[in-house]
Amino acid sequence: MAVAVEITRSEVLRPSEASAAGGGGGKRSPLTVFDRAATDWYIPAVFAWYGAAAPSNDEVKGGLAAVLARYPHLAGRFDVDERGRRCFNLNDAGVRVLEATVAADLADALAHDVAAHVNELYPKADMVYT
């Protein structure tokens, strides 16, 4: 199953202005025990909807922007505080959102051995840290 993934749009999505009250504002937040136990992995996700009730890309991004405003840790970056400990910098830097298309049906792609080919469904992009 070789599919060609074409990136149609790439942008950094930041918290929505309307709901950003009480957001990050550049504060630093210490890592929890669970944060320290987790690994620093980049975890891509693919979202797909079927049928007429599927939201538009702009509606999905609007919802994500509202979530980023409510949970500023998601839009921040890892940093080091004045004592040398890792922490979250709640700087509202945002998250990278890629829109992509594939010249294949998702059902056809899922009919094959998904575990062996799942990375083909993700668009190839350089990781950018800010």
C-alpha positions as CSV (number, residue, x, y, z in Angstrom):
1,M,0.0,0.0,0.0
2,A,2.0,3.0,-1.2
3,V,0.1,6.2,-1.1
4,A,1.3,9.7,-2.0
5,V,0.4,12.2,0.7
6,E,0.3,15.8,-0.4
7,I,0.4,18.6,2.1
8,T,-2.1,21.2,1.1
9,R,-1.6,23.6,4.0
10,S,0.7,24.0,7.0
11,E,0.3,26.5,9.7
12,V,0.9,27.2,13.4
13,L,-2.4,27.4,15.2
14,R,-2.5,29.5,18.3
15,P,-5.2,29.8,21.0
16,S,-8.3,31.7,20.0
17,E,-8.4,35.3,21.0
18,A,-12.0,35.1,22.3
19,S,-11.2,32.4,24.8
20,A,-7.6,33.2,25.6
21,A,-8.4,35.0,28.9
22,G,-6.4,33.3,31.7
23,G,-4.2,31.5,29.1
24,G,-0.5,31.0,29.2
25,G,0.8,34.6,29.1
26,G,4.4,33.4,29.3
27,K,4.1,31.8,32.8
28,R,6.1,28.8,33.6
29,S,4.5,25.6,35.0
30,P,6.4,22.8,36.7
31,L,6.1,19.3,35.2
32,T,4.0,16.8,37.2
33,V,5.2,13.4,38.2
34,F,3.3,12.0,35.1
35,D,5.0,14.6,32.8
36,R,8.4,13.6,34.1
37,A,7.6,9.9,33.6
38,A,6.5,10.4,30.0
39,T,8.9,10.5,27.0
40,D,9.4,13.5,24.8
41,W,7.9,12.0,21.6
42,Y,6.3,13.8,18.7
43,I,2.9,12.1,18.3
44,P,1.1,12.8,15.0
45,A,-2.6,12.2,14.7
46,V,-4.9,11.6,11.7
47,F,-8.6,12.6,11.9
48,A,-11.1,11.4,9.5
49,W,-14.9,11.8,9.2
50,Y,-17.4,10.0,7.0
51,G,-20.6,11.4,5.6
52,A,-22.5,14.7,5.3
53,A,-22.0,15.5,9.1
54,A,-18.2,15.9,8.7
55,P,-17.0,19.2,9.9
56,S,-15.0,21.5,7.7
57,N,-11.3,21.9,8.2
58,D,-11.9,25.5,9.5
59,E,-14.4,24.2,12.1
60,V,-12.0,21.6,13.3
61,K,-9.2,24.2,13.6
62,G,-11.6,26.6,15.4
63,G,-12.4,23.9,18.0
64,L,-8.7,23.2,18.4
65,A,-7.9,26.9,18.9
66,A,-10.6,27.0,21.7
67,V,-9.0,23.9,23.3
68,L,-5.6,25.5,23.2
69,A,-6.9,28.6,25.0
70,R,-8.5,26.4,27.7
71,Y,-5.4,24.2,28.1
72,P,-2.4,26.4,27.6
73,H,0.1,23.6,28.3
74,L,-0.8,22.2,24.8
75,A,0.2,25.4,23.1
76,G,3.4,26.0,25.1
77,R,6.9,24.6,24.9
78,F,9.3,22.7,27.1
79,D,11.7,25.0,28.9
80,V,14.1,25.0,31.9
81,D,13.4,27.2,34.9
82,E,15.9,29.2,37.0
83,R,16.7,26.2,39.1
84,G,17.6,24.0,36.0
85,R,14.4,21.9,36.2
86,R,12.4,21.1,33.1
87,C,9.0,23.0,33.0
88,F,6.3,24.2,30.6
89,N,6.7,27.7,29.2
90,L,3.1,28.7,28.7
91,N,3.9,31.1,25.9
92,D,1.0,30.4,23.5
93,A,3.4,29.4,20.8
94,G,0.8,27.1,19.3
95,V,0.7,23.8,17.5
96,R,1.5,22.8,14.0
97,V,-1.4,21.8,11.9
98,L,-1.0,20.1,8.5
99,E,-3.8,19.6,6.1
100,A,-3.2,16.8,3.6
101,T,-4.9,14.8,0.9
102,V,-4.3,11.3,-0.4
103,A,-5.5,10.0,-3.8
104,A,-7.0,6.9,-2.1
105,D,-10.0,5.9,0.0
106,L,-9.4,5.6,3.7
107,A,-11.4,2.3,3.7
108,D,-9.0,0.9,1.1
109,A,-6.0,1.9,3.2
110,L,-7.4,0.4,6.4
111,A,-8.2,-2.9,4.6
112,H,-4.5,-3.7,4.4
113,D,-2.1,-4.4,7.3
114,V,-2.4,-1.0,8.9
115,A,0.3,-1.5,11.5
116,A,2.9,-2.1,8.8
117,H,1.9,0.9,6.7
118,V,0.4,3.4,9.1
119,N,3.3,5.9,8.7
120,E,2.4,6.3,5.0
121,L,-0.8,8.0,6.0
122,Y,1.1,10.8,7.8
123,P,2.4,13.7,5.7
124,K,6.2,14.1,5.7
125,A,7.2,17.4,7.3
126,D,10.2,18.8,9.1
127,M,9.7,19.1,12.9
128,V,9.9,22.8,13.9
129,Y,10.7,23.8,17.5
130,T,10.1,27.4,18.6
